[in-house]
Amino acid sequence: SLSISWFFEHYWPLVSLLLSIGFTIFFTDLSVLALQAYRLFLPRFARAHRVLGAIYLALLLFGFADLHSNILPRFIFDVLLGVTGIFLTLSAAWGFPVGAAVLAV
């Protein structure tokens, strides 16, 4: 019978390869778009959101690289990613003019 362990044993290398390719395409595309739209990073408003966004993306890249080296325990990485994501969302609400309406609700 088919089981989860059988699936991981036989198909995980293919799934891992496809995820790695997708992740590489995503970050390459994101980097190209960010370089083309560099003017979005210059205004003074919402600067904390841009800094936290960069930290969040760096944490994602670190987590991707850490899948193979296991420097940081997964639980700690998940907590860091979650807390950074919450602060990233709050910084968007505080930093952009529309955020005042969101916080008022």
C-alpha positions in Angstrom: 0.0 0.0 0.0 1.0 3.6 -0.6 2.1 5.6 2.4 3.4 9.0 3.1 6.9 7.6 3.9 6.9 5.8 0.5 5.9 9.1 -1.2 8.7 11.1 0.5 11.2 8.4 -0.2 10.5 8.2 -3.9 9.2 11.6 -4.9 10.7 14.1 -2.5 13.9 14.7 -4.6 11.6 15.7 -7.5 9.4 17.9 -5.4 12.4 19.5 -3.8 13.9 20.3 -7.1 10.7 21.8 -8.4 10.3 23.9 -5.3 13.9 25.1 -5.6 13.4 26.1 -9.2 10.2 28.0 -8.3 11.8 29.8 -5.4 14.7 30.8 -7.6 12.4 32.1 -10.3 10.4 34.0 -7.7 13.4 35.8 -6.1 15.0 36.5 -9.5 11.8 38.1 -10.7 11.4 40.0 -7.5 15.0 41.3 -7.7 14.5 42.4 -11.3 11.2 44.2 -10.5 12.8 45.9 -7.4 15.7 47.2 -9.4 13.4 48.5 -12.2 11.2 50.3 -9.6 13.9 51.6 -7.4 12.1 54.9 -7.0 9.5 53.2 -4.8 12.2 52.7 -2.2 13.2 56.4 -2.0 10.3 58.3 -0.3 10.5 59.0 3.4 7.0 57.6 4.3 6.7 53.9 5.2 10.5 53.5 5.4 10.1 51.0 8.3 7.9 48.9 6.0 10.6 48.8 3.4 13.3 47.9 5.9 11.1 45.2 7.5 10.2 43.9 4.0 13.9 43.5 3.2 14.5 41.7 6.5 11.6 39.4 5.8 12.9 38.5 2.3 16.4 38.0 3.7 14.9 35.7 6.3 13.1 33.7 3.6 16.4 33.4 1.7 18.2 32.3 4.8 15.5 29.7 5.5 15.7 28.4 2.0 19.5 28.0 2.3 19.1 26.6 5.8 17.0 23.7 4.5 20.2 21.9 3.6 22.5 23.0 6.4 20.1 23.1 9.4 21.9 25.9 11.2 18.7 27.2 12.8 16.1 24.9 14.3 12.9 25.0 12.2 10.7 26.1 15.1 12.9 29.1 15.8 12.8 30.0 12.1 9.0 29.7 11.9 8.6 31.9 15.0 11.0 34.5 13.5 9.2 34.5 10.2 5.8 34.8 11.8 6.9 37.7 14.1 8.6 39.5 11.3 5.5 39.1 9.1 3.3 40.5 11.8 5.6 43.6 12.2 5.8 43.9 8.4 2.0 44.0 8.2 1.7 46.5 11.1 4.4 48.8 9.6 2.3 48.9 6.4 -0.8 49.9 8.3 1.2 52.6 10.2 3.3 53.8 7.3 0.9 54.4 4.5 -1.9 57.0 4.5 -4.5 54.3 3.9 -3.3 52.6 7.0 -5.1 55.1 9.3 -8.4 54.0 7.9 -7.4 50.3 8.5 -6.4 51.0 12.1 -9.6 52.9 12.8 -11.8 49.8 12.0 
